[in-house]
Every structure is written in C-alpha cells, then in structure tokens.
Amino acid sequence: MIAPPPQSQSGTATRSPSPSPIPTSTPAPAAAAAPDTSSLASVCAALNTKLTAFLAAEPTTDLQRRVQAQTASSLGIISTALDRYSIDELAISYNGGKDCLVLLLLFLCALARHPRTSAALPARIRSVYVMSSHPFTEVDEFVDASVGTYMLDLARYALPMKLAFETYLREQPAVRAVFVGTRRTDPHGAQLGHFDMTDHGWPSFMRVHPVIDWHYQEVWGFLRALEIPYCRLYDMGYTSLGGTTDTHPNPVLLETAAQNGGDKATPHFRPAYELVEDQQERLGRDR
C-alpha cells in the first residue's frame, strides 16, 4: 500500500510529485496524433472537443439522451460559478472516485467554454484530496496519475474532513468556493442544492454541486461514452470507494459459478458499470 504523503505535525499537506500516466481501464480511441497535453489550456481544449462532439451526436438510447441533458445542465451550473467567482477563488475536491472524475472533466470543459477563463487559465487547477485513513493503493495511484493528466495543483490531507478543509483554507485563503462531486443518493446529499454554504461550525465556503442530480447509470454512461480512464477497482466490482477497512466489491455484481466458468472457489465480480439501481450503489460499503 502506498504510504500517505509526509506531513508536518500540524497536518500540512504536501504537493503531489510528477506522476505516471493514468492506468487505462477502458480502451483509448485511435487518433491520428496525440493531443497536446503540455498545458492546462490544451488539456481543457482537447476534452472540450470530445465533449462537444458527444453533445452534438444524435442520441441512440435513452441513457445517452439523459447523459447529454445532465451534461448540459451541469455545464450551466459550473458556468454560473465561474460568473460568481474568479478562478483563484475556486477549488475542486478530488479523491479519484467516479463522481468527482465526472465533475473534474466537466469543470475542465467549462473552463475552455467560459469567455473569462478560456483566455486566462492558471498553470494548474486548485484541488484538495481528503484521504481515507486506510486508502486503497489503486485509488492513490489513480489520483497520482490524475495530477499530471488533468494538471492539478493537489493538496492532500490525511486528516478528518472538517480539519482538512480548515487547514486547506488556511493555506489557500483566496478560495471561497469548492466544487464537490456529491450526488443525491450519497449520505447527506438528499437535501442539497447546486450552491450551499457549509454548515454551522464548519470552515466557511460555498459548496458547488454540479452533479448532484446525476444517477448512477448516467455517471458511467458519461465516462464510457467519452472513453475516460478510471480507477481500476471499478473493474473489480467496487461501486463506491471508501477505505480498505469499510469497502468491498458490491455483492450484487458477484457472478454465479456458472457465469464464472464453474469456479466456486474464486469469487469474481462484474464491473461497476453493469450495476443498474442507484439504491444498490453503496451495498459494498460498511458505512
């Protein structure tokens, strides 16, 4: 298991080193030439080209139609945030999970589309990773890779959530709003809106929830339609990622012995994108 990054006794985060490329979980599309990924602007432009083509395509399934509608809605929410806050006042909460990966991709595309930010992008995106107390090696590897692929200025904290954000905002006092990948089916997500201030007793900042109304299948429909690499735990039957002590493959995705070639001794799970029901997403979580 990858050890948490070194911290001072105060819990101050370290910056991520230059990572290796993202491990591919879905095949990358063939291309005549590799896109320029030498700057945040080029990363945003390449992703936005891909997204624009997806939105322009005539939907052939109900899922594709729903994902296109959710994508357009989320881009509008992010655009509103970019109207209200400068790029230096915004950060994104990123832990390598499927929901915040969709959020990150939409944010990068919105930066390419917005008239104010498209012409004046920073070198990297302000971002914060509140680590599990028992992190998966696979998750940390994917987060490491995301830093380079998506040009993240990522601060990591092996601290409780509240203390982590107190520390982050103390170190980044310009930040006034944080994009969060919470969805309605997540704990405490049912009553959230697109813009919510933090609760009393928490460090004060605006929480922005562009994917709050997305359903489980739509998250996977988006990632697979755009052929985006994701954490490989999802191909092992994990559908919601926490820490190693409270997260297991989803039992709904367990193959029968007949499906698994008659092997009763070795359990095998279908990939996360084959799950259908929102209510079953967290059946692999102890809490």
C-alpha positions as CSV (number, residue, x, y, z in Angstrom):
1,M,0.0,0.0,0.0
2,I,1.3,3.5,-0.8
3,A,2.1,5.4,2.4
4,P,0.3,8.7,2.9
5,P,2.4,11.7,1.9
6,P,4.7,13.1,4.6
7,Q,3.1,15.8,6.7
8,S,4.2,18.2,9.4
9,Q,2.8,17.7,12.9
10,S,0.2,20.4,12.0
11,G,-1.2,18.2,9.2
12,T,0.0,20.5,6.4
13,A,-0.4,18.8,3.1
14,T,2.3,18.0,0.6
15,R,2.1,18.7,-3.1
16,S,1.9,15.7,-5.4
17,P,5.0,14.7,-7.4
18,S,5.0,14.4,-11.1
19,P,3.0,11.2,-11.7
20,S,3.0,8.4,-14.3
21,P,0.2,8.3,-16.9
22,I,-3.3,7.2,-15.8
23,P,-3.8,3.4,-15.8
24,T,-6.2,2.7,-18.6
25,S,-9.4,0.9,-17.7
26,T,-11.2,1.5,-21.0
27,P,-9.5,1.4,-24.4
28,A,-8.4,4.8,-25.7
29,P,-9.8,5.8,-29.1
30,A,-7.5,5.7,-32.0
31,A,-6.2,9.1,-33.1
32,A,-4.1,10.4,-35.9
33,A,-1.9,12.3,-33.5
34,A,-1.7,12.5,-29.7
35,P,-3.3,15.7,-28.3
36,D,-1.1,18.4,-26.8
37,T,-1.3,18.0,-23.0
38,S,1.6,20.3,-22.2
39,S,-0.6,23.0,-20.6
40,L,-3.9,23.3,-18.8
41,A,-5.3,25.2,-21.8
42,S,-4.5,22.3,-24.1
43,V,-6.0,19.7,-21.8
44,C,-9.2,21.7,-21.5
45,A,-9.4,22.2,-25.2
46,A,-8.9,18.5,-26.0
47,L,-11.5,17.4,-23.5
48,N,-14.0,20.1,-24.7
49,T,-13.6,19.0,-28.3
50,K,-14.5,15.5,-27.2
51,L,-17.4,16.7,-25.1
52,T,-18.8,18.9,-27.9
53,A,-18.9,16.0,-30.3
54,F,-20.7,13.9,-27.7
55,L,-23.3,16.6,-27.1
56,A,-23.9,17.2,-30.8
57,A,-24.4,13.5,-31.5
58,E,-28.0,12.3,-32.1
59,P,-28.8,10.1,-29.1
60,T,-29.5,6.4,-30.0
61,T,-30.5,5.3,-26.5
62,D,-32.5,6.8,-23.6
63,L,-29.3,6.7,-21.4
64,Q,-27.4,8.7,-24.0
65,R,-30.2,11.3,-24.1
66,R,-30.3,11.6,-20.3
67,V,-26.5,11.9,-20.1
68,Q,-26.5,14.7,-22.7
69,A,-29.2,16.5,-20.8
70,Q,-27.3,16.1,-17.4
71,T,-24.1,17.3,-19.0
72,A,-25.6,20.4,-20.4
73,S,-27.2,21.2,-17.1
74,S,-24.0,20.7,-15.1
75,L,-22.1,22.9,-17.5
76,G,-24.6,25.6,-16.8
77,I,-24.1,25.3,-13.1
78,I,-20.3,25.4,-13.4
79,S,-20.6,28.4,-15.8
80,T,-22.7,30.2,-13.1
81,A,-19.9,29.5,-10.5
82,L,-17.4,30.9,-12.9
83,D,-19.5,34.1,-13.3
84,R,-19.7,34.5,-9.5
85,Y,-16.1,33.6,-8.6
86,S,-12.7,34.2,-10.1
87,I,-10.6,31.1,-11.0
88,D,-8.3,31.9,-8.0
89,E,-11.4,31.7,-5.7
90,L,-12.4,28.2,-6.8
91,A,-11.0,24.8,-6.0
92,I,-12.2,21.2,-6.6
93,S,-12.5,18.4,-4.1
94,Y,-11.0,15.3,-5.9
95,N,-10.5,11.8,-4.5
96,G,-10.2,9.7,-7.7
97,G,-13.8,8.4,-7.5
98,K,-16.1,8.2,-10.4
99,D,-18.4,11.1,-9.4
100,C,-15.6,13.6,-8.8
101,L,-13.9,12.4,-12.0
102,V,-17.0,13.4,-14.0
103,L,-17.1,16.7,-12.1
104,L,-13.4,17.4,-12.9
105,L,-13.9,16.6,-16.6
106,L,-16.9,18.9,-16.8
107,F,-15.1,21.7,-14.9
108,L,-12.1,21.5,-17.3
109,C,-14.5,21.6,-20.3
110,A,-16.4,24.6,-18.8
111,L,-13.1,26.4,-18.4
112,A,-12.5,26.1,-22.1
113,R,-16.0,27.4,-22.9
114,H,-16.3,30.3,-20.5
115,P,-15.3,33.7,-22.0
116,R,-13.5,34.9,-18.9
117,T,-11.4,31.8,-18.0
118,S,-10.7,30.5,-21.5
119,A,-8.3,33.3,-22.1
120,A,-6.6,33.4,-18.7
121,L,-6.1,29.9,-17.3
122,P,-3.7,29.2,-14.4
123,A,-0.9,26.7,-14.8
124,R,-2.8,24.1,-12.7
125,I,-6.2,23.6,-11.0
126,R,-6.5,24.2,-7.3
127,S,-7.6,20.9,-5.8
128,V,-7.8,19.1,-2.5
129,Y,-7.8,15.4,-1.6
130,V,-9.0,14.4,1.8
131,M,-7.6,10.9,2.1
132,S,-9.2,7.9,3.7
133,S,-7.5,6.8,6.9
134,H,-7.0,3.4,5.2
135,P,-6.5,4.3,1.5
136,F,-6.5,1.8,-1.4
137,T,-3.2,1.6,-3.3
138,E,-5.2,1.6,-6.5
139,V,-7.0,4.9,-5.6
140,D,-3.8,6.6,-4.6
141,E,-2.2,5.5,-7.8
142,F,-5.1,6.9,-9.9
143,V,-5.0,10.2,-8.0
144,D,-1.3,10.4,-8.6
145,A,-1.8,9.9,-12.3
146,S,-4.7,12.4,-12.4
147,V,-2.4,15.1,-11.1
148,G,-0.4,15.1,-14.3
149,T,-3.1,14.2,-16.8
150,Y,-5.5,16.9,-15.6
151,M,-3.0,19.5,-14.4
152,L,-4.0,19.5,-10.8
153,D,-2.3,21.5,-8.0
154,L,-3.4,18.9,-5.5
155,A,-3.1,19.3,-1.7
156,R,-3.5,16.1,0.3
157,Y,-4.6,15.7,3.9
158,A,-4.7,12.6,6.0
159,L,-7.0,14.3,8.4
160,P,-10.7,14.2,9.3
161,M,-12.8,16.1,6.8
162,K,-13.5,19.2,8.8
163,L,-9.9,19.7,9.9
164,A,-8.7,19.0,6.4
165,F,-10.7,21.9,5.0
166,E,-9.8,24.2,7.9
167,T,-6.2,23.5,7.1
168,Y,-6.7,23.9,3.3
169,L,-8.5,27.2,3.6
170,R,-5.9,28.5,6.0
171,E,-3.2,27.6,3.4
172,Q,-5.3,28.9,0.5
173,P,-7.1,31.9,1.9
174,A,-8.3,33.1,-1.5
175,V,-10.5,30.1,-2.0
176,R,-14.2,30.9,-1.5
177,A,-16.0,28.1,-3.2
178,V,-15.2,24.4,-3.7
179,F,-16.7,22.0,-6.3
180,V,-17.9,18.8,-4.7
181,G,-19.0,15.6,-6.5
182,T,-21.8,14.7,-4.1
183,R,-25.0,13.1,-5.6
184,R,-28.4,12.8,-4.1
185,T,-28.0,9.2,-3.2
186,D,-24.9,9.9,-1.1
187,P,-25.2,10.3,2.7
188,H,-26.4,13.8,3.5
189,G,-27.0,14.5,-0.3
190,A,-30.7,14.4,-0.5
191,Q,-31.4,18.0,0.6
192,L,-28.5,19.7,-1.1
193,G,-28.9,22.3,-3.9
194,H,-26.4,23.4,-6.5
195,F,-25.0,26.1,-4.2
196,D,-24.8,25.5,-0.4
197,M,-22.8,27.3,2.2
198,T,-21.1,24.9,4.7
199,D,-23.0,24.1,7.9
200,H,-22.5,26.0,11.1
201,G,-19.3,25.0,12.9
202,W,-17.5,24.2,9.6
203,P,-15.0,26.4,7.8
204,S,-17.0,28.8,5.7
205,F,-17.1,28.3,1.9
206,M,-19.6,27.8,-0.8
207,R,-20.1,24.1,-1.8
208,V,-20.9,23.8,-5.5
209,H,-22.7,20.6,-6.6
210,P,-22.9,20.4,-10.4
211,V,-23.5,16.6,-10.5
212,I,-26.0,16.4,-7.6
213,D,-28.9,15.2,-9.8
214,W,-26.9,12.6,-11.8
215,H,-27.9,9.0,-11.4
216,Y,-25.5,6.1,-11.1
217,Q,-26.0,4.8,-14.7
218,E,-25.5,8.3,-16.1
219,V,-22.2,8.7,-14.4
220,W,-21.0,5.5,-16.1
221,G,-22.7,6.4,-19.4
222,F,-20.7,9.7,-19.4
223,L,-17.3,8.1,-18.6
224,R,-17.7,5.2,-21.1
225,A,-19.1,7.4,-23.9
226,L,-16.1,9.7,-23.7
227,E,-13.7,6.7,-23.1
228,I,-12.3,8.1,-19.9
229,P,-9.8,6.0,-17.9
230,Y,-10.9,5.4,-14.3
231,C,-9.7,3.7,-11.2
232,R,-9.2,0.0,-11.8
233,L,-11.1,-1.0,-8.6
234,Y,-14.3,-0.3,-10.5
235,D,-13.5,-3.2,-12.9
236,M,-13.2,-5.5,-9.8
237,G,-16.8,-5.0,-8.7
238,Y,-16.4,-2.0,-6.4
239,T,-19.2,0.6,-7.0
240,S,-18.5,3.1,-4.2
241,L,-15.0,3.7,-2.9
242,G,-14.1,4.4,0.7
243,G,-11.1,2.8,2.6
244,T,-9.8,-0.7,2.7
245,T,-11.5,-1.4,6.0
246,D,-15.0,-0.5,5.0
247,T,-15.2,-1.0,1.3
248,H,-15.8,-4.3,-0.6
249,P,-16.9,-5.4,-4.1
250,N,-20.7,-5.0,-4.5
251,P,-22.4,-8.3,-3.8
252,V,-25.0,-7.6,-6.5
253,L,-22.2,-7.9,-9.1
254,L,-21.0,-11.3,-7.8
255,E,-21.0,-13.8,-10.6
256,T,-22.5,-17.3,-10.1
257,A,-20.4,-20.3,-10.5
258,A,-22.0,-20.9,-13.9
259,Q,-21.1,-17.4,-15.0
260,N,-17.6,-17.8,-13.6
261,G,-16.8,-21.0,-15.6
262,G,-17.8,-23.3,-12.8
263,D,-15.2,-21.9,-10.4
264,K,-16.8,-21.9,-7.0
265,A,-13.6,-21.2,-5.0
266,T,-12.6,-17.9,-6.5
267,P,-15.3,-15.2,-6.4
268,H,-15.5,-13.0,-9.5
269,F,-17.4,-9.7,-9.8
270,R,-18.7,-8.0,-12.8
271,P,-17.5,-4.4,-13.5
272,A,-19.2,-1.4,-11.7
273,Y,-20.8,-0.1,-14.8
274,E,-23.1,-3.1,-15.0
275,L,-24.9,-2.1,-11.9
276,V,-28.3,-0.5,-12.6
277,E,-30.0,0.7,-9.5
278,D,-29.0,3.8,-7.6
279,Q,-30.1,2.2,-4.3
280,Q,-27.6,-0.6,-4.7
281,E,-24.5,1.5,-5.3
282,R,-23.4,1.5,-1.6
283,L,-24.1,-2.2,-0.9
284,G,-20.3,-2.7,-0.8
285,R,-19.8,-0.1,1.9
286,D,-19.9,-0.9,5.7
287,R,-20.9,2.7,6.4
